[in-house]
């Protein structure tokens, strides 16, 4: 039997994203100055207090045979701190160690969703890297993921966990016209999804905390690139089974830690996504866990879920980390006029490189998705009558 997981850390609820297409004005710059004072106050104590004590064993199998797989700073937002990903030499589970505390998660998630949801196009490479991450959530990819459920009976009700603005339910509705789609997310974006008509019901919070009122309500539960953010993936899986009806299906997509790009690109591999990805689970581990919970795995796929963004994301991160710093509130001071000018010039000069990497990613995708360079996998599992849940 696997060891009892530690008490999970509750993920933070990021602040409400700003109104789209907010122009950059002097008042906006003043807001950055005000937030800088808050950030610098938090950082006066250093960053060690944002981490739990390092654990000596694997959270998945309990083995103490660990090796350091990755040590990296925050390459996306450039917030201070260093993050370590350890890997178990017995089960190959990779996990952030030491893990962020609740306070640490709140600190490093803060402003991330706000930057993603701004309507203005960021003309820097951090913005490009964030947009690259979001490329896994385009409408065509949503439709492809929804089509994976077409061989099964059309569900009456479907819960999309980590739905954000509800773009997946909106795309899936085109294929499942008689299905009622609900969304769950820890942020206020799910409320905007309901207001926009993309989901019928909006549930805000963590799935394990909402099991009591959602138990056995759904025929399908989907989790797209959600488990890797969870402090306790096992708890999330048990909660998903609890809100499924017997015979219902769980649809999961996560990054594949066995992807060859991880070894080739090192810290520049965009799927490491530190400090946000807390776990990277090999396919075999999730299959064994679902079997232990009493589910029947009916489908696995490493080809379709592959996202052609590895080279583009790595280049965007590498270039962005060599440019003069931008006006982020966690930096001690705003950039000078010279730094701003130089940053803009270098960003424009390297744009053709990023465009070429983007073309190469997509040109190679039909081949790479059939090899160990595929960077994600999908599992569809059916809940059996005696399945274990919360």
ABEGO torsion letter per residue (X at the ends): XBBBBBBBBBBBBBBBBBBBGBBBBAAAAAAAAAAAAAAAAAAAAEAAAABBBBBABBAAAGBABBBBABBBBBAAAGBBEBBBBBBBAAAGBBBBOBBBBAAAAAAAABGAAAAAABABBBABAAAAAAAAAAAAABAAAAAAAAAAAAABBBBABBBBBGAEAGAAAAAAAAABAABBBBBBBABAAAAAAAAAGABABBBBEBAAAAAAAABGABABBBBBGAAAABABAAAAAAAAAAABBBGBBBBBBBBBAABAAAAAAEAABAAAGOAABABBBBAAAAAAAAAAAGBBBABBBAAAABBBAAAAAAAAAAAAAABBBBBBAABABBBBAAAAAAAAAAAAAAAAAAAAAAAAAAAAAAAAAABAABABBBBBBBBBAABBBX
